[in-house]
Amino acid sequence: MEFIRIIQRMDRLIQLKSTGSPEDFASRLSISERSLYNYLGVMKELGAPLRYSRIYGSYEYLEKGRFLFEFKKQLEPEYAK
C-alpha cells in the first residue's frame, strides 16, 4: 500500500508542476533519490510521459492524465454463461 500512496503523491505533485529538483522531490516524499528514480522508472514503464522541465524546475507530464489505482469488475459476456 505504501508503494501506491507514494505514486499517488508523486502524481499529484507532477500534475501541479511542484516537485522541485529530484533532491527536493525525494525529500518531500521522505524517500531516497535512488528510490525516486526507481519510482519514476515504474511510472514511465506504466506509460507516464514524464520529463524534468528546467523552465518549471519540476517534473511534468507531456500529456494530460493521471494515475488511477482501482478495481474494475469485469462483466461476463452473455456467451460465457
C-alpha positions as CSV (number, residue, x, y, z in Angstrom):
1,M,0.0,0.0,0.0
2,E,2.9,2.3,0.7
3,F,4.0,2.0,-3.0
4,I,0.6,3.1,-4.3
5,R,0.5,6.0,-1.8
6,I,3.9,7.3,-2.9
7,I,2.9,7.0,-6.6
8,Q,-0.4,8.9,-5.9
9,R,1.5,11.7,-4.1
10,M,4.1,11.9,-6.9
11,D,1.3,12.0,-9.5
12,R,-0.4,14.9,-7.6
13,L,2.9,16.9,-7.4
14,I,3.8,16.3,-11.0
15,Q,0.3,17.5,-12.1
16,L,0.8,20.7,-10.1
17,K,4.4,21.0,-11.5
18,S,5.6,21.5,-8.0
19,T,8.1,18.6,-7.5
20,G,11.2,20.8,-7.4
21,S,14.5,19.2,-8.2
22,P,15.0,15.4,-7.8
23,E,16.6,16.0,-4.4
24,D,13.7,18.2,-3.3
25,F,11.1,15.8,-4.7
26,A,12.7,12.8,-2.9
27,S,12.8,14.8,0.3
28,R,9.2,15.8,0.1
29,L,8.3,12.1,-0.3
30,S,10.6,11.0,2.5
31,I,12.4,8.6,0.2
32,S,16.0,8.5,-1.2
33,E,16.9,10.0,-4.5
34,R,17.7,6.5,-5.8
35,S,14.1,5.4,-4.8
36,L,12.7,8.4,-6.5
37,Y,14.4,7.4,-9.8
38,N,13.1,3.8,-9.3
39,Y,9.5,5.1,-8.8
40,L,9.8,7.4,-11.9
41,G,11.0,4.4,-13.9
42,V,8.0,2.4,-12.9
43,M,5.7,5.3,-13.8
44,K,7.4,5.6,-17.2
45,E,7.0,1.8,-17.7
46,L,3.3,2.2,-16.9
47,G,3.0,4.7,-19.7
48,A,3.5,8.1,-18.0
49,P,5.0,10.6,-20.4
50,L,7.4,12.2,-17.9
51,R,10.2,14.7,-18.2
52,Y,12.1,17.1,-16.0
53,S,11.4,20.7,-17.0
54,R,14.2,23.2,-16.3
55,I,11.8,26.0,-17.1
56,Y,9.4,25.0,-14.2
57,G,12.1,23.3,-12.1
58,S,9.8,20.4,-11.8
59,Y,8.8,17.1,-13.3
60,E,5.9,17.3,-15.7
61,Y,3.6,15.2,-17.8
62,L,3.9,15.8,-21.6
63,E,0.2,14.9,-21.9
64,K,-2.8,15.5,-19.6
65,G,-3.6,12.5,-17.5
66,R,-3.2,10.9,-14.1
67,F,-2.7,7.5,-12.3
68,L,-5.7,5.6,-11.1
69,F,-5.5,2.6,-8.9
70,E,-8.8,0.8,-8.5
71,F,-10.5,-2.5,-9.1
72,K,-12.9,-2.6,-12.0
73,K,-15.4,-5.5,-12.1
74,Q,-15.5,-7.2,-15.5
75,L,-18.9,-8.0,-16.6
76,E,-19.2,-11.5,-18.1
77,P,-20.3,-11.5,-21.7
78,E,-23.6,-13.4,-22.4
79,Y,-21.9,-16.2,-24.3
80,A,-19.8,-17.1,-21.2
81,K,-22.9,-18.3,-19.3
